[in-house]
Amino acid sequence: MAEAVGQLKRRAVVAAGTLALSGVLQVFASSAGAAGAATRPQLPEPTGRYAVGTTVRQFTDPSRKDPWHPERGPRQVAVSFWYPAARGAAHGGTVPQMRRDAAVHFGSADGAGHGNYGVPAGAVDWAATRTHAHRDAPPARGTGPCPVVLYSAGLGDPRTWNTTLVEELASRGYVVVTLDHTYDSSEVALSGGRLATSVLPGYAGRPGTDVGALLRKAVRARVDDTRFVLDRLGDPALRAGLPPRLAGAMDLGHIGMAGQSAGGFTALQTMHDDRRIKAAVNMDGTLAFPGPDGTGSHLSQVAREGVDRPFLLMGTESADSGPYRRQPSWKALWEHSRGWRGDVTLAGSRHGVYTDAASLLPQAAARGEVPRETVREDIGTVRPGRAVAMMRGQVTAFFDRFLRGRGRG
């Protein structure tokens, strides 16, 4: 990656209290992998009553040119569906977390595993990590209509980078749709063996980049992607092409959205813009933009105007996070919103704790392939099991209450 921006601090915040870039616009020298076999980290098992099925689709939006590469034609959006499947059925083997070419890029010097999370390039065999889900498995019978939850990852992260949470929701009776934001995500595995890699590091290397405008463009593209996918969920042609009974299992009258970092920002801005989103979870995503030079803080529309449906803010103990009162954009959202609002902070946590980093990086650190200091910087001092349980428990309880009407007090 370009040396020109090598002095930007890893996991820096663009202006105090503004959007955490999670290292996407920060550039690091390539580092060699540890000697010996690479770690094959394992994801935690989901705890719900159902097995998990998954299927992948790629959508084309003919009404919109790709915002990052308009010369390449209409916008392409890759999604995965995760859903409850019957236990004990002959589903075949589980699917990998990432397609092999995507996993190799994720773990390279140009990928999010290295750039966002500081994992030495080549140290971890990301292609060896498997999910607990079975491709195109028949959906479980007797679930009734399943609420739908959309998931958007952090800036530069791929849609695969919170499988821990996504599988848990599916095992508890939700249909989860994960979105990749092409050319924002570190890499997107497209049909025909194509791999679309992020443009963001290239922008970071350009002198005079207007950081605020770049981030506004990224959020706008993410919201447009999400609303397009919402449109497709109701398309009879799509529904006919899904695994049998999956279309009928989706309750499109009860849709929520969750996201981490910029994905949390995307979830709340989409809920502001689109009333099909009934409830949203923002995991450590600031709702403001820096100025052109990367300094200052300018509230987003959702922070200025608020929302009238339930939302949950999940903070960390990073210097720029924590309870909503410590973040100007969260405080503005809270004060301008109507209806139910929730705010929790995980003690001893850092920005990456609400991703698969919480469970996977400590395994690599135990083998000496990731510095323990990197783990502390990424996820904090919180125990991995506690972090995973808290994230899964809070998000599931929130959607159980506001999409299913359970646990109302």
Backbone hydrogen bonds in HBPLUS format (Angstrom, degrees):
<---DONOR---> <-ACCEPTOR-->    atom                        ^
c    i                          cat <-CA-CA->   ^        H-A-AA   ^      H-
h    n   atom  resd res      DA  || num        DHA   H-A  angle D-A-AA Bond
n    s   type  num  typ     dist DA aas  dist angle  dist       angle   num
A0006-GLY N   A0003-GLU O   2.89 MM   3  4.89 166.7  1.91 117.3 117.4     1
A0008-LEU N   A0005-VAL O   3.13 MM   3  5.77 168.0  2.15 119.4 123.1     2
A0012-ALA N   A0009-LYS O   3.09 MM   3  5.15 136.5  2.28 133.5 125.6     3
A0018-THR N   A0015-ALA O   3.02 MM   3  5.49 157.0  2.07 141.8 137.1     4
A0024-VAL N   A0021-LEU O   2.92 MM   3  5.65 171.9  1.92 132.0 132.1     5
A0026-GLN N   A0023-GLY O   3.11 MM   3  4.88 157.8  2.16 104.6 106.7     6
A0125-ASP N   A0039-THR O   2.85 MM  86  5.70 157.0  1.90 150.8 158.6     7
A0050-TYR N   A0171-SER O   3.10 MM 121  4.60 169.3  2.11 141.7 139.6     8
A0051-ALA N   A0085-ALA O   2.95 MM  34  4.83 137.7  2.14 156.4 150.9     9
A0085-ALA N   A0051-ALA O   2.77 MM  34  4.83 167.2  1.79 126.9 127.2    10
A0134-HIS N   A0052-VAL O   2.95 MM  82  6.41 151.0  2.04 140.9 147.0    11
A0053-GLY N   A0083-TYR O   2.84 MM  30  5.26 168.9  1.86 157.1 160.8    12
A0083-TYR N   A0053-GLY O   2.95 MM  30  5.26 157.6  2.00 144.1 148.2    13
A0054-THR N   A0134-HIS O   3.04 MM  80  5.96 148.2  2.15 136.8 135.3    14
A0136-ASP N   A0054-THR O   2.74 MM  82  5.69 160.8  1.77 154.3 157.3    15
A0055-THR N   A0081-PHE O   3.01 MM  26  5.29 145.1  2.13 139.1 147.4    16
A0081-PHE N   A0055-THR O   2.79 MM  26  5.29 168.6  1.81 164.5 168.2    17
A0057-ARG N   A0079-VAL O   2.97 MM  22  5.47 166.3  1.99 151.4 154.5    18
A0079-VAL N   A0057-ARG O   2.88 MM  22  5.47 171.9  1.89 165.6 166.7    19
A0059-PHE N   A0077-VAL O   2.78 MM  18  5.16 174.2  1.78 154.0 153.4    20
A0077-VAL N   A0059-PHE O   2.90 MM  18  5.16 163.7  1.93 147.1 152.0    21
A0061-ASP N   A0075-ARG O   2.92 MM  14  5.28 165.5  1.94 155.5 160.4    22
A0064-ARG N   A0061-ASP O   3.27 MM   3  5.79 170.8  2.28 118.8 120.7    23
A0075-ARG N   A0064-ARG O   2.86 MM  11  5.93 150.5  1.95 165.3 160.1    24
A0066-ASP N   A0073-GLY O   2.99 MM   7  6.28 159.7  2.04 164.8 159.4    25
A0072-ARG N   A0069-HIS O   2.93 MM   3  5.63 164.5  1.96 122.5 127.8    26
A0073-GLY N   A0070-PRO O   3.19 MM   3  5.62 165.6  2.21 115.1 116.5    27
A0180-ASP N   A0078-ALA O   3.03 MM 102  5.58 151.5  2.12 172.7 171.9    28
A0080-SER N   A0178-THR O   3.05 MM  98  5.26 148.4  2.15 139.3 148.4    29
A0178-THR N   A0080-SER O   2.94 MM  98  5.26 156.1  1.99 151.7 156.7    30
A0082-TRP N   A0176-VAL O   2.81 MM  94  5.02 149.2  1.90 148.9 156.9    31
A0176-VAL N   A0082-TRP O   2.79 MM  94  5.02 161.1  1.83 151.5 156.6    32
A0140-ALA N   A0084-PRO O   2.88 MM  56  5.66 164.1  1.90 124.0 125.9    33
A0091-HIS N   A0089-ALA O   2.96 MM   2  5.71 119.0  2.35 112.5  95.7    34
A0095-VAL N   A0133-ALA O   2.94 MM  38  6.06 148.1  2.05 157.3 166.4    35
A0131-THR N   A0095-VAL O   2.84 MM  36  5.75 171.4  1.85 162.8 165.0    36
A0097-GLN N   A0129-THR O   2.85 MM  32  5.79 173.6  1.86 146.5 145.4    37
A0102-ALA N   A0099-ARG O   2.96 MM   3  5.27 116.9  2.37 107.5 123.7    38
A0103-ALA N   A0099-ARG O   2.82 MM   4  6.04 158.0  1.87 160.4 167.9    39
A0104-VAL N   A0100-ARG O   2.94 MM   4  6.18 158.9  1.98 155.3 160.2    40
A0105-HIS N   A0101-ASP O   3.16 MM   4  6.35 159.4  2.20 140.9 146.1    41
A0106-PHE N   A0102-ALA O   2.82 MM   4  6.03 161.4  1.86 151.9 157.8    42
A0107-GLY N   A0103-ALA O   3.10 MM   4  6.28 151.3  2.19 146.0 151.9    43
A0108-SER N   A0105-HIS O   3.05 MM   3  5.02 160.6  2.09 105.8 112.0    44
A0113-GLY N   A0106-PHE O   2.91 MM   7  5.32 135.4  2.12 135.7 147.5    45
A0122-GLY N   A0107-GLY O   3.08 MM  15  5.77 152.2  2.16 148.9 154.4    46
A0111-GLY N   A0108-SER O   3.15 MM   3  5.16 164.4  2.17 106.8 111.7    47
A0115-GLY N   A0111-GLY O   2.83 MM   4  5.96 168.3  1.85 165.2 161.8    48
A0116-ASN N   A0112-ALA O   2.75 MM   4  4.82 147.2  1.86 120.8 132.0    49
A0119-VAL N   A0113-GLY O   3.12 MM   6  5.77 161.3  2.16 143.4 139.8    50
A0118-GLY N   A0114-HIS O   2.87 MM   4  4.58 133.5  2.09 123.3 126.7    51
A0123-ALA N   A0120-PRO O   3.00 MM   3  5.49 163.5  2.03 139.3 138.9    52
A0128-ALA N   A0125-ASP O   3.00 MM   3  5.62 157.2  2.05 116.6 123.5    53
A0129-THR N   A0126-TRP O   3.26 MM   3  5.56 157.0  2.31 108.2 114.4    54
A0137-ALA N   A0134-HIS O   3.43 MM   3  5.64 157.3  2.49 126.7 120.9    55
A0146-CYS N   A0249-ALA O   2.59 MM 103  5.59 172.3  1.60 162.8 165.7    56
A0251-ASP N   A0146-CYS O   2.81 MM 105  5.27 161.9  1.85 147.5 141.4    57
A0175-VAL N   A0147-PRO O   3.05 MM  28  6.34 168.8  2.07 160.4 163.8    58
A0148-VAL N   A0254-HIS O   3.06 MM 106  6.42 158.8  2.10 154.7 160.5    59
A0256-GLY N   A0148-VAL O   2.82 MM 108  6.28 158.8  1.86 157.2 164.3    60
A0149-VAL N   A0175-VAL O   2.91 MM  26  6.32 155.8  1.97 149.9 156.7    61
A0177-VAL N   A0149-VAL O   2.85 MM  28  6.24 156.0  1.91 148.1 155.4    62
A0150-LEU N   A0256-GLY O   2.92 MM 106  6.34 159.6  1.96 142.6 144.3    63
A0258-ALA N   A0150-LEU O   2.88 MM 108  6.29 158.8  1.92 161.5 166.6    64
A0151-TYR N   A0177-VAL O   2.87 MM  26  6.15 149.3  1.97 149.3 148.3    65
A0179-LEU N   A0151-TYR O   3.08 MM  28  6.30 163.6  2.10 177.8 173.3    66
A0152-SER N   A0258-ALA O   3.10 MM 106  6.59 150.4  2.19 146.0 155.0    67
A0157-ASP N   A0154-GLY O   2.90 MM   3  5.23 157.2  1.96 125.6 132.7    68
A0186-SER N   A0156-GLY O   2.66 MM  30  4.82 130.0  1.90 117.7 121.1    69
A0161-TRP N   A0158-PRO O   3.12 MM   3  5.70 171.1  2.12 121.8 124.1    70
A0165-LEU N   A0162-ASN O   3.16 MM   3  5.65 126.2  2.47 109.3 119.3    71
A0166-VAL N   A0162-ASN O   3.11 MM   4  6.35 172.8  2.11 155.7 157.9    72
A0167-GLU N   A0163-THR O   2.94 MM   4  5.80 172.4  1.94 149.3 151.4    73
A0169-LEU N   A0165-LEU O   3.06 MM   4  6.40 162.9  2.09 157.9 161.1    74
A0170-ALA N   A0166-VAL O   3.07 MM   4  6.35 163.6  2.10 151.0 155.6    75
A0171-SER N   A0167-GLU O   2.88 MM   4  6.04 156.3  1.94 148.5 154.9    76
A0172-ARG N   A0169-LEU O   3.05 MM   3  5.12 143.8  2.19  99.0 110.0    77
A0174-TYR N   A0169-LEU O   3.08 MM   5  5.48 152.2  2.16 138.7 139.6    78
A0173-GLY N   A0170-ALA O   3.11 MM   3  5.30 160.3  2.15 112.8 112.3    79
A0184-ASP N   A0181-HIS O   2.94 MM   3  5.49 155.1  2.01 140.0 144.6    80
A0185-SER N   A0181-HIS O   2.88 MM   4  5.55 166.2  1.90 152.3 156.8    81
A0199-VAL N   A0183-TYR O   2.90 MM  16  5.41 166.0  1.92 140.0 135.6    82
A0198-SER N   A0186-SER O   3.12 MM  12  4.85 151.9  2.20 125.3 122.1    83
A0188-VAL N   A0196-ALA O   2.77 MM   8  5.06 139.4  1.93 136.0 149.5    84
A0196-ALA N   A0188-VAL O   2.97 MM   8  5.06 165.5  1.99 146.5 146.5    85
A0190-LEU N   A0194-ARG O   2.82 MM   4  5.01 155.1  1.89 144.3 149.4    86
A0202-GLY N   A0199-VAL O   3.08 MM   3  5.50 126.2  2.38 109.7 123.1    87
A0203-TYR N   A0199-VAL O   3.30 MM   4  6.72 148.6  2.41 149.0 158.0    88
A0203-TYR N   A0200-LEU O   3.07 MM   3  5.18 119.6  2.45 100.3 114.8    89
A0204-ALA N   A0200-LEU O   3.09 MM   4  6.42 153.2  2.16 152.8 160.5    90
A0205-GLY N   A0201-PRO O   3.28 MM   4  6.57 135.4  2.50 138.7 148.8    91
A0205-GLY N   A0202-GLY O   3.20 MM   3  5.27 133.5  2.43  95.7 107.5    92
A0206-ARG N   A0203-TYR O   3.10 MM   3  5.36 165.3  2.12 110.9 115.4    93
A0209-THR N   A0206-ARG O   3.34 MM   3  5.83 141.6  2.49 142.0 136.3    94
A0214-LEU N   A0210-ASP O   2.97 MM   4  6.19 155.8  2.03 152.3 159.9    95
A0215-LEU N   A0211-VAL O   2.99 MM   4  6.22 160.4  2.03 154.2 158.1    96
A0216-ARG N   A0212-GLY O   2.96 MM   4  6.18 154.5  2.02 147.7 155.3    97
A0217-LYS N   A0213-ALA O   2.98 MM   4  6.14 156.0  2.03 145.4 151.5    98
A0218-ALA N   A0214-LEU O   3.00 MM   4  6.30 151.8  2.09 142.5 150.5    99
A0219-VAL N   A0215-LEU O   2.96 MM   4  6.20 165.4  1.98 152.7 155.3   100
A0220-ARG N   A0216-ARG O   2.93 MM   4  6.10 160.8  1.97 148.1 154.0   101
A0221-ALA N   A0217-LYS O   2.95 MM   4  6.12 160.0  1.99 148.0 153.3   102
A0222-ARG N   A0218-ALA O   2.98 MM   4  6.19 153.5  2.05 145.8 153.3   103
A0223-VAL N   A0219-VAL O   2.91 MM   4  6.17 164.2  1.94 155.6 158.7   104
A0224-ASP N   A0220-ARG O   2.95 MM   4  6.13 162.9  1.98 149.8 155.0   105
A0225-ASP N   A0221-ALA O   2.87 MM   4  6.05 154.6  1.93 145.0 152.4   106
A0226-THR N   A0222-ARG O   2.95 MM   4  6.21 159.4  2.00 149.8 155.0   107
A0227-ARG N   A0223-VAL O   2.97 MM   4  6.23 165.5  2.00 156.1 158.9   108
A0228-PHE N   A0224-ASP O   3.00 MM   4  6.10 153.3  2.07 145.9 153.4   109
A0229-VAL N   A0225-ASP O   2.96 MM   4  6.26 155.9  2.01 149.1 155.6   110
A0230-LEU N   A0226-THR O   2.93 MM   4  6.24 155.3  1.99 149.1 156.2   111
A0231-ASP N   A0227-ARG O   3.04 MM   4  6.32 151.7  2.12 141.5 148.5   112
A0232-ARG N   A0228-PHE O   3.01 MM   4  6.36 153.4  2.08 146.6 154.0   113
A0233-LEU N   A0229-VAL O   2.98 MM   4  6.25 143.1  2.12 150.4 160.0   114
A0234-GLY N   A0231-ASP O   3.27 MM   3  5.78 146.0  2.39 108.7 116.8   115
A0235-ASP N   A0232-ARG O   2.95 MM   3  4.96 163.0  1.98 108.4 113.8   116
A0238-LEU N   A0235-ASP O   3.11 MM   3  5.44 120.4  2.48 106.8 120.2   117
A0239-ARG N   A0235-ASP O   3.07 MM   4  6.34 171.4  2.07 160.2 162.5   118
A0240-ALA N   A0236-PRO O   2.93 MM   4  6.04 149.0  2.03 145.6 152.9   119
A0241-GLY N   A0238-LEU O   2.88 MM   3  5.20 137.2  2.07 106.1 118.9   120
A0242-LEU N   A0239-ARG O   3.44 MM   3  5.47 166.6  2.46 102.5 106.3   121
A0246-LEU N   A0243-PRO O   3.01 MM   3  5.67 162.5  2.04 140.8 145.3   122
A0249-ALA N   A0245-ARG O   3.09 MM   4  6.18 127.0  2.38 136.3 149.5   123
A0249-ALA N   A0246-LEU O   3.02 MM   3  5.02 135.2  2.22  96.6 109.9   124
A0250-MET N   A0247-ALA O   3.27 MM   3  5.59 155.7  2.33 106.8 113.5   125
A0254-HIS N   A0251-ASP O   3.14 MM   3  5.77 167.5  2.16 117.6 121.2   126
A0278-LYS N   A0255-ILE O   2.74 MM  23  5.78 171.0  1.75 172.8 173.1   127
A0257-MET N   A0279-ALA O   3.02 MM  22  6.54 144.5  2.15 147.8 158.8   128
A0281-VAL N   A0257-MET O   2.89 MM  24  6.40 147.2  1.99 146.9 157.1   129
A0259-GLY N   A0281-VAL O   3.16 MM  22  6.47 135.7  2.37 147.3 159.2   130
A0283-MET N   A0259-GLY O   2.93 MM  24  6.06 167.9  1.94 165.5 166.1   131
A0263-GLY N   A0260-GLN O   2.79 MM   3  4.72 145.7  1.90 135.9 127.2   132
A0261-SER N   A0283-MET O   2.84 MM  22  5.99 165.0  1.86 149.5 149.1   133
A0264-GLY N   A0261-SER O   2.88 MM   3  5.22 130.3  2.13 107.3 120.4   134
A0265-PHE N   A0261-SER O   3.15 MM   4  6.60 154.2  2.22 150.9 158.4   135
A0266-THR N   A0262-ALA O   2.88 MM   4  6.08 154.0  1.95 138.6 146.1   136
A0267-ALA N   A0263-GLY O   2.91 MM   4  6.14 149.6  2.01 139.3 147.1   137
A0268-LEU N   A0264-GLY O   3.14 MM   4  6.43 162.9  2.17 150.8 153.4   138
A0269-GLN N   A0265-PHE O   2.91 MM   4  6.11 167.0  1.93 158.3 162.6   139
A0270-THR N   A0266-THR O   2.85 MM   4  5.86 156.6  1.91 146.2 153.1   140
A0271-MET N   A0267-ALA O   3.01 MM   4  6.19 155.0  2.07 141.4 148.4   141
A0272-HIS N   A0268-LEU O   2.94 MM   4  6.18 151.6  2.02 144.8 152.6   142
A0273-ASP N   A0269-GLN O   2.99 MM   4  6.23 149.7  2.09 143.1 151.0   143
A0274-ASP N   A0270-THR O   2.75 MM   4  5.71 140.3  1.91 153.5 164.0   144
A0277-ILE N   A0274-ASP O   3.26 MM   3  6.22 168.4  2.27 124.6 126.8   145
A0280-ALA N   A0310-PRO O   3.18 MM  30  6.70 150.9  2.27 141.5 149.8   146
A0312-LEU N   A0280-ALA O   2.97 MM  32  6.51 146.0  2.09 149.1 159.5   147
A0282-ASN N   A0312-LEU O   2.88 MM  30  6.21 167.0  1.90 170.0 174.3   148
A0314-MET N   A0282-ASN O   2.91 MM  32  6.17 164.6  1.93 160.2 158.5   149
A0284-ASP N   A0314-MET O   2.87 MM  30  5.78 126.0  2.16 139.4 155.8   150
A0300-SER N   A0287-LEU O   3.06 MM  13  5.73 154.6  2.13 153.0 146.0   151
A0289-PHE N   A0298-HIS O   2.85 MM   9  5.11 161.4  1.89 140.2 145.0   152
A0298-HIS N   A0289-PHE O   2.72 MM   9  5.11 153.0  1.79 151.3 160.6   153
A0291-GLY N   A0295-THR O   2.71 MM   4  5.35 162.2  1.74 145.5 151.8   154
A0294-GLY N   A0291-GLY O   2.94 MM   3  5.22 163.9  1.96 118.2 121.3   155
A0304-ARG N   A0300-SER O   3.00 MM   4  6.25 154.2  2.07 149.3 156.6   156
A0305-GLU N   A0301-GLN O   2.90 MM   4  6.00 156.2  1.96 155.4 161.4   157
A0306-GLY N   A0302-VAL O   2.76 MM   4  5.12 145.8  1.88 132.3 141.2   158
A0338-ARG N   A0307-VAL O   2.87 MM  31  6.33 159.8  1.91 156.1 162.5   159
A0342-GLY N   A0311-PHE O   2.98 MM  31  6.32 143.6  2.11 150.1 159.0   160
A0313-LEU N   A0342-GLY O   2.86 MM  29  6.01 164.7  1.89 135.9 140.0   161
A0344-VAL N   A0313-LEU O   2.93 MM  31  6.36 162.6  1.96 164.6 169.8   162
A0315-GLY N   A0344-VAL O   2.78 MM  29  6.15 162.7  1.81 162.1 161.5   163
A0346-LEU N   A0315-GLY O   3.34 MM  31  6.63 159.9  2.38 143.8 140.8   164
A0322-GLY N   A0316-THR O   2.62 MM   6  4.91  90.2  2.42 135.8 158.1   165
A0317-GLU N   A0349-SER O   3.14 MM  32  5.36 140.0  2.31 115.0 125.5   166
A0321-SER N   A0318-SER O   3.13 MM   3  5.14 168.1  2.14 109.4 112.4   167
A0326-ARG N   A0323-PRO O   2.94 MM   3  5.76 159.6  1.98 126.4 132.2   168
A0327-GLN N   A0324-TYR O   3.13 MM   3  5.45 156.0  2.19 110.2 117.3   169
A0330-TRP N   A0327-GLN O   3.06 MM   3  5.27 117.4  2.47 104.9 120.3   170
A0331-LYS N   A0327-GLN O   2.86 MM   4  6.03 164.0  1.89 165.5 171.0   171
A0332-ALA N   A0328-PRO O   2.94 MM   4  6.11 155.3  2.00 145.0 151.3   172
A0333-LEU N   A0329-SER O   3.05 MM   4  6.23 162.2  2.08 142.6 147.3   173
A0334-TRP N   A0330-TRP O   2.91 MM   4  6.11 164.7  1.93 151.7 155.8   174
A0335-GLU N   A0331-LYS O   3.01 MM   4  6.20 160.4  2.05 149.1 153.7   175
A0336-HIS N   A0332-ALA O   3.00 MM   4  6.12 143.2  2.14 149.0 158.5   176
A0337-SER N   A0333-LEU O   3.07 MM   4  5.96 116.2  2.49 145.8 158.8   177
A0381-THR N   A0348-GLY O   2.71 MM  33  5.08 130.4  1.96 142.0 157.7   178
A0382-VAL N   A0348-GLY O   3.11 MM  34  4.94 138.3  2.29 135.3 128.8   179
A0350-ARG N   A0379-ILE O   3.21 MM  29  4.54 130.5  2.47  96.1  94.7   180
A0353-VAL N   A0350-ARG O   3.02 MM   3  5.76 166.6  2.04 131.3 134.0   181
A0352-GLY N   A0378-ASP O   2.77 MM  26  4.98 133.2  1.98 157.0 162.9   182
A0358-ALA N   A0355-THR O   3.28 MM   3  6.15 157.9  2.33 121.1 123.3   183
A0359-SER N   A0356-ASP O   3.19 MM   3  5.65 136.7  2.39 109.4 118.7   184
A0360-LEU N   A0356-ASP O   2.96 MM   4  6.02 165.0  1.98 161.2 166.2   185
A0361-LEU N   A0357-ALA O   3.11 MM   4  5.18 152.1  2.19 123.9 132.5   186
A0363-GLN N   A0360-LEU O   3.22 MM   3  5.49 128.9  2.50 103.0 115.6   187
A0364-ALA N   A0360-LEU O   3.40 MM   4  6.81 151.8  2.48 147.3 154.5   188
A0364-ALA N   A0361-LEU O   3.03 MM   3  5.16 117.8  2.43 101.3 116.3   189
A0365-ALA N   A0361-LEU O   2.89 MM   4  6.18 154.8  1.95 155.7 164.0   190
A0366-ALA N   A0362-PRO O   2.96 MM   4  6.10 145.1  2.08 141.0 149.1   191
A0367-ARG N   A0364-ALA O   3.19 MM   3  5.36 141.2  2.35  99.8 110.3   192
A0369-GLU N   A0364-ALA O   3.09 MM   5  5.45 149.2  2.19 159.8 150.7   193
A0368-GLY N   A0365-ALA O   2.94 MM   3  4.89 156.9  2.00 102.5 109.9   194
A0374-THR N   A0371-PRO O   2.93 MM   3  5.23 128.9  2.20 103.4 116.7   195
A0375-VAL N   A0371-PRO O   3.32 MM   4  6.84 149.9  2.41 146.1 153.8   196
A0376-ARG N   A0372-ARG O   3.01 MM   4  6.38 157.9  2.06 148.9 154.5   197
A0377-GLU N   A0373-GLU O   2.90 MM   4  6.16 153.6  1.97 145.6 153.1   198
A0378-ASP N   A0374-THR O   2.88 MM   4  6.04 149.9  1.97 147.4 155.8   199
A0379-ILE N   A0375-VAL O   2.81 MM   4  5.81 173.6  1.82 158.1 160.1   200
A0380-GLY N   A0376-ARG O   2.89 MM   4  4.15 128.5  2.16 105.7 118.7   201
A0386-ARG N   A0383-ARG O   3.09 MM   3  5.33 117.9  2.49 103.9 118.7   202
A0387-ALA N   A0383-ARG O   2.96 MM   4  6.25 159.9  2.01 159.3 165.7   203
A0388-VAL N   A0384-PRO O   2.97 MM   4  6.20 166.6  1.99 158.1 160.5   204
A0389-ALA N   A0385-GLY O   3.01 MM   4  6.11 164.6  2.04 144.9 149.7   205
A0390-MET N   A0386-ARG O   2.88 MM   4  5.99 158.4  1.93 149.0 155.0   206
A0391-MET N   A0387-ALA O   3.01 MM   4  6.19 172.2  2.02 153.1 155.2   207
A0392-ARG N   A0388-VAL O   2.97 MM   4  6.08 174.5  1.97 157.5 158.8   208
A0393-GLY N   A0389-ALA O   2.85 MM   4  5.77 159.5  1.89 142.9 149.8   209
A0394-GLN N   A0390-MET O   2.90 MM   4  5.92 171.5  1.91 155.2 157.4   210
A0395-VAL N   A0391-MET O   3.11 MM   4  6.14 170.4  2.12 153.2 156.3   211
A0396-THR N   A0392-ARG O   2.98 MM   4  5.93 163.0  2.01 147.6 153.3   212
A0397-ALA N   A0393-GLY O   2.97 MM   4  5.95 163.3  2.00 144.8 150.2   213
A0398-PHE N   A0394-GLN O   2.99 MM   4  6.10 155.9  2.05 144.7 151.4   214
A0399-PHE N   A0395-VAL O   3.06 MM   4  6.32 170.5  2.07 154.4 155.9   215
A0400-ASP N   A0396-THR O   2.78 MM   4  5.92 154.5  1.84 152.1 160.6   216
A0401-ARG N   A0397-ALA O   3.03 MM   4  6.17 150.9  2.12 141.6 148.3   217
A0402-PHE N   A0398-PHE O   3.00 MM   4  6.28 166.9  2.02 154.1 157.4   218
A0403-LEU N   A0399-PHE O   2.79 MM   4  5.22 147.4  1.90 139.9 144.2   219
A0404-ARG N   A0400-ASP O   3.24 MM   4  4.94 133.2  2.47 107.1 118.3   220
A0406-ARG N   A0400-ASP O   2.94 MM   6  5.49 172.3  1.95 136.5 134.5   221
A0405-GLY N   A0401-ARG O   3.02 MM   4  4.60 127.1  2.30 104.3 114.6   222
